Amino acid sequence: MKVLGLIPARGGSKGIFRKNIKNLCGKPLIAWTIEAALKSSKIDRLVVTTEDNEIAEIAKSYGADVPFMRPPELAEDSTPGITPVLHAIEQLPDFNYVLLLQPTSPLRTSDDIDGIVDFALSKNADSVVSVFHSPVHPYWVYKSNNSKLKPFIDNNFVACRQKLPDAFSLNGAMYLGTPNWLLDNKAFISTDTYGYLMPKSRSYDIDDEEDWMEIESILSRRLNQK
């Protein structure tokens, strides 16, 4: 059973300039994911897919492989997230699983990585993604109709929290799939996809400056406690 760890890191991030190599608590953002992946006992090869030479050099300096450069047309703002994965599968076909590790989830640990692979094997799953308990339950979400609130889920209001069914959100940290399944489905998620539960404390994802500051504060506290 061979697992390819794949870190996507394009240079043209818009929300935070050069986000993937911006310094976060003493090291580039991407380094946190590289180091966690290299500590995993389940990943046989760790590859960074990027079109950016500076990102490639930094990734290699932290121990990741960059065996090919991603074509620039596969690193546009509009490029679907699955596209660089399919490109990597074409370049590196001899793996049983591909595990996509987003660098924007720096709180994810090697135990999480080992856990999702073990979970996939226990379920004989073709596709698994990491999730956490949804912070806002869909039964308590509303839409606006001329400024009047309407439930997003009609006729399903539940007043008591203890009676709500479990709800899960993607945390963006890990996406696992078999190459053949990914090539057939062109996505990591379908009705056959399993969810691997992670704690909220490791499910933070960086999308904007506010997220960055929150994760920077969490990491700083953790480092000071060591």
Buried (B, 14 or more C-beta within 10 A) or exposed (E): EEBBBBBBBBBBBEEBEBBBBBEBBEBBBBBBBBBBBBEBEBBBBBBBBBBBEEBBEBBEEBEBEBEBEBEEEBBEEEBEEBBBBBBBBEEBEEBBBBBBBBBBBBBBBBBBBBBBBEBBBEEEBBBBBBBBBBEEBBBBEEEEEEEEEEBEEEEEEEEEEEEBEEBEBBBBBBBBBBBEBBBEBEBBBEEEBBBBBBEEEBBBBBEEEEBBEEBBEBBEEEEEEE
